[in-house]
Amino acid sequence: MDNSDSLKEALRLHRAEDFAGAEKIYHEFLRAEPDHVVVLSSLGAALFAQEKAGEGIVPLKQATELQPDYAPAHITLAECYVAEGRVDEAVVSYSTGLKFAPDSLPGKIAFGDLLFREFRINESYDVFLSALALEPENGAIIAKVAMAEFFLGRLKEAENGFRQAIELAPKLAQPHWFLSHILLLNERFEEGWAEFDWRWALTKRQPPEAQIRKPIWDGTNLEGQKILLWGEQGIGDEMLFSTCIPDLLERKNPDGCVLVCDQRMAGLYRRSFPSLEVLEVDKSAGMTWDSSAVDFDVQISIGALPTYLRRSIDEFPSHAQHYVADAEKTLKWRRRLDALGTGPKIGVAWRGGFEARTRLSKSTDLMMWEKVLSVPGAQFINVQYGERSTDIARLKDETGVVVHDWDDFDPIADPDEQIAQISCLDLVIQVSNASVHMAGVLGVPVWNLIPFIPEWRWSINRDYSIWYPNMRLFRQPEQDGWVPLLKRVEVALRAYMEAR
C-alpha cells in the first residue's frame, strides 16, 4: 500500500471512529514522512479521541511549529490542553487557531465554552457573539450568548435571548433551565417552576418518579391517599425543598407521607418530622431502592413541591424552621464550644460549589476575611467542608487570626455531625454551600454572602431569604466584588458585637 492509499485508509478508520486503527497507520506514515503537518495533526486528534490528550500534545505542537498558520492543529492542541487542565495554554492555542480560521464555528464554540467554565464571562461573551455572526439563527448559540449576558447582569437581554433560543430550538434544555433562573430570581413563580422541570433534561436523567409506575401528584387534596416524595439534587437543595413538607402535611391532608432521601440526612428528617416515614438510599449507588418496601398512592420529586406549594411570595414561610439536631452530638459540640471561652460562637465558610464555574463564582480566599475575623470578642468556628486545614493554617501563620477547627469528622460523609455543630452556634457567616441550608433549617441566624448574579433561590434584590427568614443576604455590588462585600460584613459584625 503506497502512502496515499494508507492515508485514505487512515481517514476511513478515523471517520468510522476506529481511532486506534487510524493512529497505527499515522505512526507508520510518519516514520517515512516525519514532518507531514496534516498527518501530525490527525495523529494528535486520534490520540485525543482515545483520551490520550497528553500524548496528543507532542505531534500537535510539532505540527504548529512546522506550519504556524495551520489552524486545525492549534484548535486540537487547545482541546488537548483543556483535557490536561492546562487552561492558559489552551486559551493561547484557541486564539491562535481562530486567528487563522475565523470561520471555524466548532472552534469558537469550544473556546467560548472554556472561557465560560473559567468564569471569564466578558471574554466568552465576545467569542459567542462572533460565533453567532456565523449562524444568526442557531438557537444553541443564541442560548450561549444569553448565558453570558445572564452572568454579566443583563437579565432582560438574557431573558429575551433564552426565549428566542427556545422558539428556534424548543427541545434544547439549557435555555429553559436558565430562563427558570431569571423567572425565579424575579419571583415569577408560576412560569418559573414550569421551566424548572427542565433540570431533568439538562442532566439527561429521568425524573426519579419515572422509575415507578404510580401516578404523579398533581397538587390536589390528598385526603385518603399516601404520597411518596423523592429526594433529589444535593444535600443543600434537598434541605431547601424539604421546607415544603410542613405545608404539604398541613394543607393537602395526606393519610401518610414517605420520603426517599439521602441516607446521610435520614436522621435529621426523622427527628424533625416524626410523622414522616423515611426510606434511606445511597445516592452513590444510583439512588435505587425496593419499591415493595412501602405502599403509596401518588408520588412526586421533592423539587417539584414548590410548583404547588410556593406559587406566590405569600406561600413562603414567615417564621424560621427549627429542624432537630441529634441530641447526643449536640451535647458534645456544646461542650467543645463552651470550652473556647466567652463570646458568641460564629461559624464561617468561604468556599462553595463543586462544578468549576459555580466554584469560581461562589468561593473566596480565606485571607480576604482577615478584617472580619479580627473583630474582637467573638470565637470563629470552621464550618467549611472539604480541605480547609491549609487555609486555616496560612491565615494563622500570616495574620495571627484563629479559626477553630476539629478534624475528627468529615462534614461530607457525616453531615449530621455538622448539623449538630451548627445548631450550637450563635451566628453563621459564609458563602453559599450546603451548610448555609443547615443553618437555615435549624433556625440559626445566618449571613449568606452571594455573588453579583445569585443562584435562583436567593431572589434578585432582597436582603433576606424568602426560604429562610433567619437568613440575611449580603450581595456582591459588582462581578467578583468580594472586597466591598466583606467590608459590609465587617461593619455589620461590629454592630452585632456592640449590640450584644
Secondary structure by P-SEA (a helix, b strand, c coil): ccaaaaaaaaaaaaaacaaaaaaaaaaaaaaaccccaaaaaaaaaaaaaacaaaaaaaaaaaaaaacccaaaaaaaaaaaaaaacaaaaaaaaaaaaaaaccccaaaaaaaaaaaaaacaaaaaaaaaaaaaaaccccaaaaaaaaaaaaaacaaaaaaaaaaaaaaacccccaaaaaaaaaaaaacccaaaaaaaccccccccccccccccccccccccccccbbbbbbbcccaaaaaaaacaaaaaaccccccbbbbbccccaaaaaaaacccbbbbbbccccccccccccccccbbbbcccccccccccccccccbbbbbbccaaaaaaaaaaaaaccccbbbbbbccccccaaaaaaccccccccccccccccbbbbbccccccaaaaaaaaacccbbbbbbccccccccaaaaaaaaaacccccccccaaaaaaaaaccbbbbbbccccccccccccccccccccbbbbbcccccaaaaaaaaaaaaaaaaaaac
